Structures are given as structure tokens and as C-alpha cells.
Amino acid sequence: MADPTRKRKIAEENRGFKECWTNEFFFVEDRGNIICLICNEKVSWPKRDCIKRHYEAKHGKDYNGLAGPQREDKAKELMNKFGRQQNLFVRQGNTSKAATEASFKVAAIIARRMKPFSDGEFVKECMLAALDVMCPEKVAVINKISLSNDTVTRRIDSLSKNLTEQLHSLATKFSYFALALDESTDVKDTAQLAIFVRGIDTNFNVTEELLTVRSMKSTTTGEDIFNELKAAMNDAKLDFNRLIGIATDGAPSMLGTGRGLQGHVMAELNRQGLSHEHLVWCHCIIHQEALCAKIFDVSFKEVMSKVVGHVNHIRSHAMNHRQFRQFLLELDASYGDVIYFSGVRWLSKGQTLQRFWVLREELSMFFAMKGIPALELDDQKWLCDLAFLVDITEKLNTLNVAMQGRNKLVHELFAHIKAFQTKLQLWQVQLERGNLAHFPSLKSQKEHDGGEFSSLRYAAEICKLQKEFDTRFKEFRARNTDFELFSVPFNFDVSQAPIELQLELCDLQASLELKGQFLGKELVDFYKSLPRATFPNLTQNAQKAVLLKDEEYQVKQAHCSHGRPLAGFSQDRVDASAAELQGHHE
């Protein structure tokens, strides 16, 4: 039996708004609210008596005279007016959201370009000036975008926190992950450790982002680096049992098996009872190529020092530089100017030498006009050395550039190294025979000289470079079999595969359907489409191979993110975060 003292609730009465009340009392229902079309007041209960009482008390004497078609027309007129009001509120809300999102995106650009946060007002002033000329009606919209120094600071801080939270959330879904580390010192002599993460989930979705930049204000020993790495992994909830690769800059504090980072990581794996046989340690392959190129710094030290000295004499003195540029204009030289050499930029040496070689005659005339001794520019032997150095550094630069870029797997990078070593053998044999077909600068200098010329010395230098390449890249050569298994599984000798992969590899090679898919798809897409139940071990092996990628050049770029927390994140992720945070108007 129902309790007579309990009050009834409106929901229990199943009351609802009736459409006939619109013409009768000029009321409408909007998102659960009963609203008067005349005064926009709300009625609490959807009851006829309540609505009628409001109408008769406030509007009856003005509208009771309307009946029939006149009353229907008045109801439609009030409905249209109410609809326009609602649309106005929606548009204002949309404009406010768009202004907030625009503020986030401008703040993200300021952070990525490492501009002062106060530049937000300058950007807004530029936008207003342009719109005042091209779209004056949009000026009011731009005025709603807040870009003050404090606002830009808050926006960047919000984006940074949101991106970090997104990355940490994704990290929990990684099947495996690899890390790349690099430590360097900033302008305030504070050591900055950049840690880059590349993870993959069960669906072969790869996440590649800056994990963190850690400041190290005291020592930078292997133990210090390990402690910072472990703290960063704990923050992101990354476990050592999913770590399959670490790329570093090759410094002793990184690769030392005793007190270095490598030794501490191995000790941590042993402490947790984990095997470290699967963990791949690699010194950045692009960095190793740059170190191989330094072999010529000894043999051609005099050549490089003279080139750098002449370039600095011109570029570091304003008057000399002005006179040289004017001299080039008078000669109608096709190339612009000499280029500074910077030892920390790997491609700088080749670019400096190439421009110096092209302008060698103009430089000789300019120095003679200025009375500056430059006898080497008339020395045929020195010019031959310069020509050889120009040609070989150009080839090394081409190799370096070929290995840079996103979405390049480690087996592809190592293939470039192996191909270059084959070229070195070819060039050595050709130089020993006096064939200069692949050394155009040296060939032109020989033809210009017209005297006796021996290329055996340069063949010996190529031999030294070949030995340097043989000495390095050991960790990649040790994994060459794994690279072949991953990249050409249908041609791989099953007996050479790991035990756990042999039976699955037999099934794979016997399937003509899968072989057709392999030929028609990208490598990662092929492994992504493999039936997981049939090839679980091959799928896991492919996931690990996808993660092994040379990333140190990206880690070096990520150093600029210190103090600018968005610089290391991809543009797509920053844009998505800005759109997500648009509703968080501060």
C-alpha cells in the first residue's frame, strides 16, 4: 500500500508538454524547459494550470483578442523570433570556442618556434592590421582571441601537461618500446638529458615522441643518467620488461658496461630477473657515419685549415665581406658567397668545401688584389687535394642525408651503409687504375693541370675510410641476420632462424597468398595483416624490428624543447591537443 505522506514526484506522473499549448498560451518546450515565447520566463511544472496561470496573469489582456488564424500567425512569429535568439547564442558560443582554440594554436606555434611568449600580442596586432584591409568585418572576431603574455604562458603550460598525459596514457598500451638518449650542455652550463620514446601496440600503431628532457645540475655519470632514465620511465609507467632497444651518442658514460648507463641498465634487468639478450644497444648510425668522415681531418688537415682560414678572413671582417661580394657582382659569379664552417653541423664541411672550390679562381684574384698571400691557390698539388676532399665529402654528405628522415627502419639505414662500402671498394680500384669517373672535381683539376698526376695516394685514403667503416657499425652487423629475417622472410633460410620462429616461417613461406600480399604491401602493413593466432612469434619479432630505428638526430632536435615544452612533439599531436583543450577557457 502506498504511503499517503510521501510526496509525489513529477517524473512519476509522466507529465509532458502538449503542442496545443503553443497556440493556446504561447509556450514552447526547449531542452526540457517550458518557456514562454512572449517573456522568455520558465515554468517549473509541465501542467496546464501552471502555464495558463502565467499566461492570464501577464499576457492575457494583450493577446486574448487574437483567435483563429491570427493567433496561429502570432504563435509562428514568436516561434521564429525565439529560434533566432537560440541561434545567436549558439553562434556566440561557437565563436568563443573558436577563439579559444585559435589562442591555443597560436601559443603552440610560438612555443615550437621558441619565440618570446610576449610575441602573442604582436601576432594579434599583425592579424588585425591585415584583416582591417582585407576583411574589415572580421576584425571583431580576431579581437576576441586572447594572446597576452600571461594567456600564452597558460596555454603552453596546458598543452604541455595535456600532451604529456596523452603520451603517458599511450605508453601503458605499448607492447614494446625503444629509447634514444642524448646529453648535452645548454648555454647556462646545465646538462640536459633528452629522452625520446618509440613504442608500438598490438595493432602496429607506432608512437614516436619526446618523452622528457631532464636537467642534470651536478655530475653526468652513468649512474646519474640511469637515475634520470629510471625516473622518466616510472613517470610514464614504462617497464623494463618491454624495453627492447636503446640508442645513444656513443659516449663512455652511455655505453660503459661497468659504470656507464649500459652497465646500470644490465644490473637493473638482473635485479628484476629479466634477460638482457633481447636488448639492443646501438650507437647512432648517422653519428657513426659522421665520425668515419673525420678520418680525413688528419690527412688533409692543412687543406681544411687553409680553407677555413680564408673563409673566416672574408666573413669575419665586415669590410672584406662587403668588398668580396661586390667583387663577385662585378665578375657576374654564378655562386653567391663563401660559407662558414661549423664543426658541430655534419654537412657543413662538404658545403664549405664545395663553395670554396667553385669560387677558387675568384678567391685567388681577390686575395691578390688585397695583397693577401694565398700561394696554395696556385699550387697544383694543394688544389688536387682540395678537389679530392670536395668529391669525397660530397659523397659522404649524400649518404648522411639519405639516412635522415622519418619512417626509416634500421635495416634500411644499414643497407645504405653496406651499399656505400661497396662503392668504396669500387672507387679504390678505379683510383688505383687512374680512373676518375666518380671524382669530377679531381678529374677537372687533373685536366687543367696537364702534368704528371698519380691517384694512388687518394686510393690509399679511400682504403683508410673503408677500414674505418669496417671498424664501426659492429652492433648493426651483429643484427644483420635479424634484419634479413624481418625484411625478406620468404627468402630466408629457415634453419638460420631462431627456434621459436622456424615452424611459423615454414608456414609463411608455403603460403602463396601471403607471398602475394608481401609483394603488394608495405613491409609494416604486411606484418600488421598477418593472422596473429597463426604467426604470434613472427608478429612479435616484427614489432621489435619496427622499433629499432636510428633516432639520435631527432633527439638532438628535441633539446630545443628545454623551456619550450612543445618543441619535441609532432605537429599533429599538438593540433589535436589544442582542439581538445578549446573548451577549457581560462
C-alpha positions in Angstrom: 0.0 0.0 0.0 1.3 3.4 -1.0 2.5 5.8 1.8 0.0 8.7 1.9 2.5 11.0 3.5 5.1 10.6 0.6 5.0 13.5 -1.9 4.6 12.6 -5.5 7.3 13.4 -8.0 6.7 15.0 -11.4 8.6 12.1 -13.1 6.2 9.6 -11.6 3.2 11.4 -13.1 4.5 11.0 -16.6 3.6 14.6 -17.5 4.7 16.0 -20.8 4.3 19.3 -22.8 1.4 19.3 -25.3 1.9 21.1 -28.6 -1.6 22.6 -28.5 -0.3 24.9 -25.6 1.9 26.8 -28.1 -1.1 28.3 -29.9 -3.3 28.4 -26.8 -0.8 30.0 -24.3 2.3 30.9 -26.5 4.6 28.4 -24.7 7.2 26.0 -26.1 9.4 23.2 -24.8 13.2 23.6 -25.3 15.7 21.0 -24.0 13.3 20.0 -21.1 12.4 23.6 -20.2 8.8 25.0 -20.6 9.5 28.6 -21.9 7.1 31.5 -22.5 7.6 32.8 -26.1 6.5 36.3 -25.0 8.7 37.0 -22.0 11.1 34.0 -22.1 10.3 33.0 -18.5 10.3 29.4 -17.5 7.5 27.4 -15.8 8.7 24.8 -13.4 6.0 22.2 -14.0 4.6 21.0 -17.3 1.0 21.4 -16.1 -1.8 23.2 -18.0 -2.9 25.0 -14.9 0.6 26.5 -14.2 1.0 27.5 -17.8 -2.5 29.0 -18.0 -2.0 30.9 -14.7 1.2 32.5 -16.1 -0.4 33.5 -19.4 -3.5 35.0 -17.9 -1.6 36.9 -15.2 1.0 38.5 -17.5 -0.2 38.4 -21.2 -3.9 37.6 -21.2 -5.3 41.2 -21.7 -2.8 41.8 -24.6 -3.4 38.5 -26.5 -6.9 37.3 -25.7 -8.2 39.2 -28.6 -6.3 37.0 -31.1 -8.2 34.0 -32.3 -8.1 31.5 -35.2 -5.6 32.2 -38.0 -4.4 35.4 -36.3 -3.5 33.6 -33.2 -1.6 30.9 -35.2 0.3 33.5 -37.1 1.3 35.2 -33.9 2.5 31.9 -32.5 4.6 31.3 -35.6 6.1 34.8 -35.4 7.1 34.3 -31.7 8.5 30.8 -32.5 10.7 32.3 -35.3 11.9 35.0 -33.0 12.8 32.5 -30.3 14.6 30.4 -32.8 16.8 33.3 -33.9 17.6 34.1 -30.3 18.7 30.5 -29.8 20.9 30.5 -32.9 22.5 33.7 -31.8 23.5 32.1 -28.5 24.9 29.1 -30.4 26.9 31.3 -32.8 28.3 33.2 -29.9 29.3 30.0 -28.1 30.9 28.6 -31.3 32.8 31.9 -31.8 34.1 31.8 -28.2 35.2 28.2 -28.6 36.9 29.0 -31.9 38.7 32.0 -30.3 40.0 29.8 -27.5 41.2 27.1 -30.0 42.9 29.8 -32.1 44.6 31.1 -29.0 45.9 27.6 -28.2 47.2 27.1 -31.7 49.0 30.4 -31.9 50.5 29.7 -28.5 51.7 26.3 -29.8 53.4 27.9 -32.8 55.1 30.4 -30.5 56.4 27.6 -28.4 57.6 25.4 -31.3 59.4 28.4 -32.9 60.9 29.3 -29.5 59.7 32.8 -29.6 59.1 35.0 -26.5 55.6 34.4 -25.0 55.0 38.2 -25.2 55.0 37.9 -29.1 51.3 36.8 -28.8 50.2 40.5 -28.8 52.5 41.2 -31.7 50.9 38.3 -33.7 47.4 39.6 -32.9 48.4 43.1 -34.0 49.6 41.8 -37.3 46.3 39.8 -37.8 44.2 42.8 -37.1 46.2 45.0 -39.5 45.8 42.5 -42.3 42.1 41.9 -41.7 41.4 45.7 -41.4 42.4 45.9 -45.1 41.1 42.6 -46.5 38.2 41.6 -44.2 37.1 44.6 -42.0 34.0 42.7 -40.9 36.2 40.0 -39.2 38.2 42.4 -37.0 35.8 42.0 -34.1 36.2 38.2 -34.3 40.0 38.5 -34.0 39.7 40.9 -31.1 38.1 38.0 -29.1 41.4 36.0 -29.3 43.3 36.4 -26.1 47.1 36.4 -26.8 48.5 38.3 -23.8 51.8 37.2 -22.3 50.1 35.5 -19.3 47.5 33.8 -21.5 50.1 32.4 -23.9 52.0 31.1 -20.9 48.9 29.4 -19.5 48.0 27.9 -22.9 51.5 26.4 -23.4 51.5 25.0 -19.9 48.1 23.4 -20.5 49.2 22.0 -23.8 52.4 20.6 -22.3 50.5 18.9 -19.5 47.9 17.5 -21.8 50.4 16.2 -24.3 52.4 14.5 -21.5 49.2 12.9 -20.1 48.3 11.6 -23.6 51.8 10.2 -24.1 51.7 8.5 -20.7 48.3 7.1 -21.4 49.6 5.7 -24.8 52.7 4.3 -23.1 50.6 1.9 -20.9 49.4 0.3 -24.2 52.9 -0.4 -25.6 53.7 -4.0 -26.4 57.4 -3.0 -26.7 59.3 0.3 -26.7 62.7 1.6 -27.6 64.5 4.7 -26.2 67.0 7.2 -27.6 69.1 9.3 -25.3 71.4 12.2 -25.8 73.1 14.5 -23.2 74.5 17.9 -23.9 75.1 21.2 -22.1 73.0 24.3 -22.6 74.1 28.0 -22.7 73.9 28.1 -18.9 76.2 25.1 -18.5 73.4 22.9 -17.3 73.4 19.4 -18.6 70.2 18.4 -20.4 69.3 14.8 -21.0 66.8 14.3 -23.8 64.9 11.0 -23.9 62.9 10.0 -26.9 60.5 7.1 -26.9 59.2 4.9 -29.8 56.5 2.5 -28.8 54.3 0.0 -30.7 51.0 -1.5 -29.6 49.4 -4.8 -30.7 47.9 -3.2 -33.8 51.3 -2.0 -35.0 50.4 1.6 -34.2 53.7 3.4 -33.6 54.0 6.3 -31.2 57.2 8.4 -31.6 57.5 11.3 -29.3 59.8 13.2 -26.9 59.3 11.5 -23.5 61.1 14.2 -21.4 64.0 16.5 -21.0 65.7 16.1 -17.6 68.1 18.8 -16.2 71.2 17.5 -14.5 72.7 20.2 -12.4 75.6 18.3 -10.9 77.6 15.3 -12.4 76.6 13.4 -15.5 78.0 9.9 -14.7 76.4 6.7 -16.0 74.6 6.4 -12.6 73.2 9.9 -12.8 71.9 9.3 -16.3 70.4 5.9 -15.3 68.6 7.5 -12.3 67.1 10.2 -14.6 66.1 7.5 -17.1 64.5 5.3 -14.5 62.6 8.3 -13.0 61.3 9.2 -16.5 60.2 5.6 -17.1 58.4 5.4 -13.8 56.5 8.7 -14.6 55.3 7.1 -17.9 54.7 3.7 -16.3 57.2 2.1 -18.7 58.5 -1.3 -17.6 62.0 -2.7 -18.3 60.5 -6.0 -19.5 59.1 -4.2 -22.5 62.3 -2.3 -23.3 63.9 -3.8 -26.4 66.4 -1.1 -27.6 68.4 1.9 -26.5 70.2 4.3 -28.9 72.8 6.7 -27.6 75.6 9.1 -28.7 78.3 6.5 -28.0 79.9 8.4 -25.1 81.6 6.3 -22.4 79.0 7.4 -19.8 76.3 5.9 -22.0 78.0 2.7 -23.3 80.2 1.8 -20.4 79.4 -1.8 -19.3 80.8 -1.1 -15.8 79.9 2.3 -14.5 78.2 3.6 -17.7 74.5 3.6 -18.4 74.6 0.3 -20.1 76.1 -1.4 -17.0 73.5 0.1 -14.7 70.6 -1.0 -17.1 72.0 -4.5 -17.2 72.3 -4.6 -13.4 68.6 -3.4 -13.1 67.5 -6.2 -15.5 69.4 -8.8 -13.5 67.8 -7.4 -10.3 64.4 -7.8 -11.8 65.2 -11.3 -13.0 64.9 -10.2 -16.7 67.0 -11.4 -19.6 69.0 -8.7 -21.5 69.8 -10.8 -24.6 66.9 -9.2 -26.4 68.1 -5.6 -25.5 69.8 -3.9 -28.5 72.3 -1.2 -27.7 73.3 0.9 -30.6 75.4 4.0 -31.2 73.6 6.3 -33.6 74.3 5.0 -37.1 74.2 8.5 -38.6 76.6 9.8 -35.9 79.0 6.9 -36.7 79.0 7.8 -40.3 79.9 11.4 -39.4 82.8 10.0 -37.2 84.0 7.9 -40.1 84.3 11.1 -42.2 86.7 12.6 -39.6 89.4 10.2 -40.9 90.3 12.9 -43.4 90.9 15.6 -40.7 94.4 14.2 -40.3 95.5 13.5 -43.9 94.0 16.8 -45.2 94.4 18.9 -42.1 96.4 21.6 -44.0 93.9 21.8 -46.8 91.0 22.3 -44.4 92.8 24.8 -42.2 93.7 26.9 -45.2 90.1 26.9 -46.5 88.6 27.7 -43.1 91.2 30.5 -42.6 90.4 32.1 -45.9 86.7 31.9 -45.4 87.0 33.4 -41.9 89.2 36.2 -43.1 86.4 37.2 -45.5 83.3 36.5 -43.4 84.6 37.7 -40.0 85.6 41.2 -41.3 82.7 43.3 -42.4 84.7 45.4 -44.9 86.4 42.3 -46.5 83.0 40.7 -46.8 81.4 43.7 -48.5 84.3 44.1 -50.9 84.2 40.3 -51.8 80.5 40.3 -52.5 80.9 43.4 -54.7 83.8 41.8 -56.4 81.7 38.7 -57.2 78.9 41.0 -58.6 81.4 42.7 -60.9 82.6 39.3 -62.2 79.0 38.1 -62.5 79.8 35.0 -60.5 77.1 32.4 -60.6 77.5 31.4 -56.9 76.8 33.8 -54.1 79.3 33.7 -51.3 81.7 31.6 -49.3 80.1 29.6 -46.4 81.2 29.4 -42.8 82.3 26.0 -41.5 80.7 24.7 -38.3 82.2 21.6 -36.8 79.0 20.6 -35.0 77.0 20.5 -38.2 77.8 17.3 -40.1 77.0 18.6 -43.5 78.8 21.9 -43.1 82.3 20.7 -44.1 81.1 19.5 -47.5 79.1 22.7 -48.2 82.1 24.9 -47.2 84.5 23.0 -49.4 82.1 22.8 -52.4 81.5 26.6 -52.4 85.3 27.3 -51.9 86.1 25.0 -54.8 83.6 26.8 -57.1 85.0 30.2 -56.2 88.7 29.3 -56.1 89.6 31.5 -59.1 87.7 34.4 -57.8 89.2 34.0 -54.4 92.7 33.9 -55.9 92.1 37.2 -57.7 90.5 38.8 -54.7 93.4 37.9 -52.4 95.9 39.1 -55.0 94.1 42.4 -55.2 94.1 42.8 -51.5 97.7 41.8 -51.2 96.9 38.8 -49.0 99.3 35.8 -49.5 97.4 32.7 -50.8 100.1 30.8 -52.6 98.2 27.5 -52.2 95.5 28.6 -54.6 98.2 28.4 -57.3 99.7 25.1 -56.0 98.5 22.3 -58.2 99.2 19.6 -55.6 97.2 21.5 -53.0 94.4 22.1 -55.4 94.3 18.3 -56.3 94.0 17.6 -52.6 91.2 20.1 -52.3 89.4 18.6 -55.3 89.6 15.1 -53.8 88.3 16.4 -50.5 85.4 18.2 -52.2 84.4 15.0 -54.1 84.6 12.6 -51.1 82.8 14.8 -48.6 80.1 15.4 -51.1 79.6 11.6 -51.3 79.6 11.3 -47.5 77.1 14.1 -47.3 74.8 12.3 -49.8 75.0 9.2 -47.6 74.2 11.2 -44.5 71.2 12.9 -46.0 69.9 9.6 -47.4 69.8 8.1 -43.9 67.9 11.0 -42.3 64.2 11.5 -42.2 61.2 9.9 -40.6 59.8 6.4 -41.0 63.1 4.8 -41.9 63.8 1.5 -40.3 67.2 0.4 -39.1 67.6 -2.3 -41.7 67.1 0.3 -44.4 69.7 2.6 -42.8 72.2 -0.3 -42.6 71.5 -1.1 -46.2 72.8 2.4 -47.1 76.0 1.7 -45.2 76.6 -1.6 -46.9 76.0 -0.1 -50.3 78.4 2.8 -49.5 81.1 0.3 -48.5 80.7 -1.5 -51.8 81.1 1.9 -53.6 84.3 2.5 -51.6 85.8 -0.7 -52.9 84.8 0.3 -56.4 86.3 3.8 -56.1 89.5 2.4 -54.6 90.1 0.0 -57.5 89.3 2.8 -60.0 91.6 5.3 -58.4 94.4 2.7 -58.4 93.9 2.4 -62.2 93.8 6.2 -62.6 90.0 6.2 -63.4 88.5 9.4 -62.0 85.0 8.9 -63.4 83.3 9.3 -60.0 85.5 12.2 -58.9 84.5 15.1 -61.2 86.4 17.9 -59.3 89.6 15.9 -59.2 89.2 14.9 -62.8 88.7 18.6 -63.9 91.8 19.6 -61.8 93.9 16.9 -63.5 92.8 18.0 -66.9 93.5 21.6 -66.0 97.0 20.8 -64.6 98.1 18.8 -67.6 101.2 17.5 -65.8 102.0 14.2 -64.2 99.3 13.0 -61.8 99.1 10.0 -59.5 95.8 9.0 -57.9 97.4 6.2 -55.8 97.5 8.5 -52.8 93.8 9.1 -53.0 93.2 5.3 -53.4 95.1 4.8 -50.1 92.8 7.4 -48.4 89.8 5.6 -49.7 91.3 2.4 -48.2 91.6 4.1 -44.8 88.0 5.2 -45.0 86.9 1.6 -45.8 88.8 0.3 -42.8 87.1 2.9 -40.6 83.7 1.8 -41.9 84.7 -1.8 -41.1 85.6 -0.9 -37.6 82.3 0.8 -36.8 78.7 -0.4 -37.0 79.5 -3.6 -35.2 76.2 -3.7 -33.4 74.4 -3.5 -36.7 76.4 -6.2 -38.4 75.7 -8.5 -35.4 72.0 -8.0 -36.2 72.2 -8.4 -39.9 70.6 -11.8 -39.8 67.6 -10.4 -37.9 67.3 -7.6 -40.4 67.2 -10.1 -43.3 64.6 -12.2 -41.5 62.4 -9.2 -41.0 62.8 -7.6 -44.4 62.8 -10.7 -46.7 61.1 -13.5 -44.7 60.2 -15.5 -47.9 63.8 -15.8 -49.0 65.3 -16.5 -45.6 66.9 -19.9 -44.7 64.6 -21.4 -42.1 67.5 -23.3 -40.5 69.2 -20.0 -39.7 66.1 -18.6 -37.9 65.6 -18.7 -34.1 64.0 -21.9 -32.9 60.7 -20.3 -31.9 60.3 -18.8 -35.4 61.2 -21.8 -37.6 57.8 -23.5 -37.8 55.9 -20.3 -38.3 58.4 -19.3 -41.0 57.8 -22.7 -42.8 54.0 -22.0 -42.8 54.6 -18.4 -44.0 56.9 -19.4 -46.9 54.5 -22.1 -48.1 51.5 -19.7 -48.4 51.3 -18.3 -51.9 48.5 -15.9 -50.7 50.7 -14.4 -48.1 53.6 -14.1 -50.5 51.3 -12.1 -52.9 50.4 -9.8 -50.0 54.1 -9.4 -49.2 54.8 -8.2 -52.7 51.9 -5.8 -52.8 52.1 -4.1 -49.4 54.5 -2.0 -47.4 56.6 -4.1 -45.0 54.9 -2.9 -41.8 51.4 -3.2 -43.3 52.2 -6.8 -44.3 53.1 -7.8 -40.8 50.2 -5.9 -39.5 47.8 -8.0 -41.6 49.4 -11.4 -40.6 46.9 -13.6 -38.7 48.0 -13.2 -35.0 46.8 -16.7 -34.0 48.8 -18.4 -36.7 52.0 -16.3 -36.5 52.3 -15.0 -32.9 56.1 -15.1 -32.7 56.7 -13.7 -36.2 54.3 -10.8 -35.3 56.2 -10.1 -32.0 59.5 -10.2 -33.8 58.3 -7.8 -36.4 57.0 -5.4 -33.7 60.5 -5.4 -32.2 62.2 -4.8 -35.6 59.9 -1.8 -36.3 61.0 -0.2 -33.1 64.8 -0.5 -33.9 65.3 2.8 -35.6 68.1 5.4 -35.5 66.7 8.4 -33.7 69.6 10.4 -32.3 69.2 13.2 -34.9 65.6 13.7 -33.6 66.8 13.6 -30.0 69.3 16.4 -30.8 66.4 18.4 -32.3 64.4 17.7 -29.1 67.0 19.5 -27.0 65.4 22.8 -28.2 62.3 21.8 -26.2 64.0 22.7 -22.9 62.0 25.7 -21.7 59.7 25.2 -24.8 57.8 22.1 -23.8 56.1 21.6 -27.2 59.1 21.6 -29.4 59.7 17.8 -29.2 56.1 16.8 -30.0 54.8 16.1 -33.5 52.6 18.9 -35.1 49.5 16.6 -35.5 49.6 15.7 -31.7 49.9 19.4 -30.8 47.0 20.4 -33.1 44.8 17.6 -31.6 45.6 18.8 -28.1 44.7 22.4 -29.0 41.3 21.3 -30.3 40.7 19.1 -27.2 41.5 22.0 -24.8 39.4 24.6 -26.6 36.7 24.3 -24.0 39.0 25.0 -21.1 38.7 28.8 -21.4 40.7 30.3 -18.6 
